[in-house]
């Protein structure tokens, strides 16, 4: 296994006794949740994103005392079930069986580069610790600041990362003071909700200084089939960190659902599969170089959202929306809507979308007949949030400094631009040093989240409506709000009826404490 350095968590004997029945191991960063009700596992992961500590510490702090006694069951599978699985899945190749068993796995102390690799499979559920709610301004005992380490990177890397985190800490204090002064609490406003909103905005404004090496925690719930694919891709990945987590993940799955990953260790199955994935990646790199597509001498470019292509017409949308209610073929439906005027078709789309009371009321699957392919250049922080959407295709290029970086205008207004800019230069210089030493795959660890990345999102109109309404919300980060609003504008230019259906989009731009309303609602629900 690749050698990794991560913070060690220590538990008292009493804590170990309370944890042991529910977590497969207590001394490694990858572990499964067992002998817990499904609702408790879900609640643990839901709380995970805004909790500063680890999942096991969260369990002790907030769940263990109130948890009813749960009978401890033997891990793994019974002999009969394993034999049946061997016959059906391995003998006959019925992969559908592998879709019917799942597991909750936590992967802790993962870099922000690795979190994107872990979240690449679409048929899984993820919960990631958020840089929008958790400050990275403290040193962990016996470890230091929270970033990925590798002895190959040398002392210069750790010095640069320590500098970035120190700058982040200073900026967080300075920006917090500026935000508090800029947005004073209104009369009658909850002081506690206001403090949390101020903190959230400050965290949003300075998170771009954090490097991609920053450590996070990821909770995963997936089927055996999805885990098998994830393990294979991790083991084939060029990043040593990814391979190490692939090995640990495989070991945990062999503990809780061994038959579902039985093919992975077999040289003729998983071994050959991993070789194929590596060969495929090498072929892509070779061809890109041969065609001159690996030139990195690109000038700095501004953030952008481009609609590369759209598929389908509003006539096809109407025919698809009517298909399940009709008794004729789609061609007849197309002919019928084709006889309508443009205004009549727009009115008909509005009628078929019906009255949506909130953004969770989604139009019918007919919206899936229209598709869009966007190419986006945004800061890495916004990409992290948009990449997590499941019902779309996301492809991204390697993070580099070539597309430049964003400095929030509020940071400039607070008079802190020089410190922010110096951090970006420290980050870029360390990236260049690592790359110059032959560590091209590892160099992005050093880059701040403010640096831009180019990626593609391909999605249908139904998912576009969901993504744009969610990510344009007033509580969202300004970076991905801007992307969502530009996506809406591009769709409006080709399919105005689809854009018009986005009734819960927020395109307001006034300065504000983005999280204030949410904090006030949470406080009211909690009865504080």
Order of alpha helices (4+ residues) and beta strands (2+ residues): alpha-beta-alpha-alpha-alpha-beta-alpha-beta-alpha-alpha-beta-alpha-alpha-alpha-beta-alpha-alpha-alpha-beta-alpha-beta-alpha-alpha-beta-alpha-alpha-alpha-alpha
